[in-house]
Amino acid sequence: MISIYKLKTDIDIKEFLNLVDTYLTEKEKNIQDFMNELTYLWPDYSEYEYSTDYIFISYPLKALEIKVNYDDTNGILVYNNIKDISLIKDYLDDTDFLVRFEQDGIFEAEKRRLNKDKKLISDCTEYINRLSEDEKKLIGESMMYSILPQTDESGGIYGIEFISKSGENPNREIFDGINSYLWISDNVFVYSKYKKGIYKYNLEDGKITRLVEGDEEYIFNKYEDGILTYDKNLTVEIR
C-alpha cells in the first residue's frame, strides 16, 4: 500500500505562532478556545480527537501536533519536516513545546493510521466471532469489506464502520439508528431503521437509497433470490 500526501508550500507558520503567543500570554488559559481558533485557522487537520479529558490534533504536512493529556503527553510537538525551523526556535524553551526533530510528522501519522487499521480489522474479527451461526447466515458476507457496528450502552446500533479488506477501496461509515442489516452483494449493504424504512447503501459510490418507507419494525428475516423478507411475512425485491 502506498500513501500519497500533497506537498504544501504555502504554509504560514507565523499565523499559528501568533495564535500561540496569544494563548501563552493569557492569565487564564482556555485550551478549548485555543483549539477552536486553531481549527478555524487551519481546518486541514488529519486527526482530531477530543473529550472532556484529552485533546489530540495532528497536522502532518505542517509537522505539528498538539496533545493535552493524550498518551501522557502535554504540549505542542514539532517534527523535523517543519517548513521554517528558524521561526520556531524562539519557542523551543517554552515548556508547551516538545521537539521531536528526530522524527518526521508524516511518517508518524502513517504509523498511527496503519496501527488503527490493524486494530479495526481485529475488532471486526472479534465482532464476527461473537455472532451466532444464524446471525452470520442472515447478515451474509462481503469479500470486499468487514463491518464493525458502533453500539450505545443499551446495545442499540448508532453507526457502522466498513473496513476495506484489501485496502484498495476507501473505508466508509454510516451513522444512523440501525435496526437490522445484511449484505446483498460485496459492495451493497441493506439496513433498516425502526418505524422509518429500509435503505440500500452502495459502498462503491457512497449513495444511500430508501427502498421502503413506513412505520413498521423492519426486522430482517432472510434474503433469498433478490427478495428480502422482514417482519415475518412482508417482502421487498432488492437487486
HUPEQUI-V563507 format. One record per pair of residues at least 4 apart in sequence whose C-alpha atoms are under 8 Angstrom apart, sorted by the first residue. I is the first residue (numbers start at 1). J is the second residue. If there is no record, write none. Layout:
i = [I	I]
j = [J	J]
This chain:
i = [1	5	7	8	11	11	12	13	13	13	14	14	15	15	16	16	16	17	18	19	19	19	19	20	21	22	23	23	23	24	30	31	32	33	34	35	36	37	38	38	39	39	39	44	45	45	45	45	46	46	46	46	47	47	47	47	48	48	48	48	49	49	49	49	50	50	50	51	53	54	54	54	54	55	55	55	55	55	56	56	56	56	56	57	57	57	58	58	58	58	59	59	59	59	60	60	60	60	60	61	61	61	61	62	62	62	62	63	63	63	63	63	63	63	63	63	64	64	64	64	64	64	65	65	65	66	66	66	66	67	67	67	67	67	68	68	68	69	69	70	74	75	75	75	75	76	76	76	77	77	77	77	78	78	78	78	78	78	78	79	79	79	79	79	79	79	80	80	80	80	80	80	81	81	81	84	85	88	91	92	92	92	93	103	103	104	105	106	107	108	109	110	111	112	113	114	115	116	117	118	119	120	120	120	121	121	121	122	123	123	124	124	124	124	125	126	127	127	128	131	131	132	133	134	135	136	136	138	138	138	138	139	139	139	140	140	140	141	141	142	142	142	142	142	143	143	144	144	144	144	144	145	145	145	145	145	145	146	146	146	146	147	147	147	147	148	148	148	148	149	149	149	149	149	150	150	150	150	150	151	151	151	151	151	152	152	152	156	156	156	157	157	157	157	158	158	158	158	159	159	159	159	159	159	160	160	160	161	161	161	161	162	162	162	163	163	163	164	164	164	164	172	172	176	177	177	178	178	178	178	179	179	179	179	179	179	180	180	180	180	180	180	181	181	181	181	181	182	182	182	183	183	183	183	184	184	184	184	185	187	187	187	188	188	188	188	188	189	189	189	189	190	190	190	190	191	191	191	191	192	192	192	192	192	192	193	193	193	193	194	194	194	194	195	195	195	195	195	196	196	196	196	197	197	197	197	197	197	197	197	198	198	198	198	198	199	199	199	199	199	200	200	200	200	201	201	201	201	202	202	202	203	212	216	217	218	218	219	219	220	220	220	220	221	221	221	221	221	222	222	222	223	223	223	224	226	226	226	227	227	227	227	228	228	228	228	229	229	229	229	230	230]
j = [167	61	61	61	62	83	16	17	84	87	18	87	19	41	20	38	41	21	22	23	34	37	38	24	25	26	29	30	34	29	34	35	36	37	38	39	40	41	42	43	43	44	45	59	57	58	59	60	57	58	59	60	56	57	58	59	55	56	57	58	54	55	56	57	54	55	56	55	69	67	68	69	70	66	67	68	69	70	65	66	67	68	70	65	66	67	64	65	66	109	63	64	65	105	64	65	105	106	109	81	82	105	106	81	82	83	105	78	79	80	81	82	83	104	105	106	76	77	78	79	82	105	76	77	78	74	75	76	77	73	74	75	76	77	73	74	75	73	74	74	96	95	96	97	98	96	97	98	97	98	99	100	82	97	98	99	100	101	105	99	100	101	102	103	104	105	100	101	102	103	104	105	101	104	105	88	89	92	97	97	98	99	97	107	108	108	109	110	111	112	113	114	115	116	117	118	119	120	121	122	123	124	148	163	125	146	163	126	127	148	128	146	147	148	129	130	131	148	136	135	136	136	137	138	139	140	141	182	221	222	223	181	182	183	182	183	184	183	186	146	183	185	186	187	165	186	164	165	166	186	187	162	163	164	165	186	187	162	163	164	165	160	161	162	163	160	161	162	163	157	158	159	160	161	157	158	159	160	161	155	156	157	158	159	156	157	158	177	178	179	176	177	178	179	175	176	177	178	173	174	175	176	177	178	173	174	175	171	172	173	174	171	172	173	170	171	172	168	169	170	171	203	206	193	193	194	191	192	193	194	191	192	193	194	218	219	191	192	193	218	219	220	189	190	191	192	220	189	190	191	187	188	189	190	188	189	190	223	189	202	203	204	200	201	202	203	204	200	201	202	203	198	199	200	201	198	199	200	201	196	197	198	199	218	219	197	198	217	218	215	216	217	218	214	215	216	217	218	213	214	215	216	210	211	212	213	214	215	216	218	210	211	212	213	218	208	209	210	211	212	208	209	210	211	206	207	208	209	206	207	208	207	236	231	231	230	231	230	231	228	229	230	231	228	229	230	231	232	228	229	230	227	228	229	228	237	238	239	235	236	237	238	235	236	237	238	233	234	235	236	234	235]
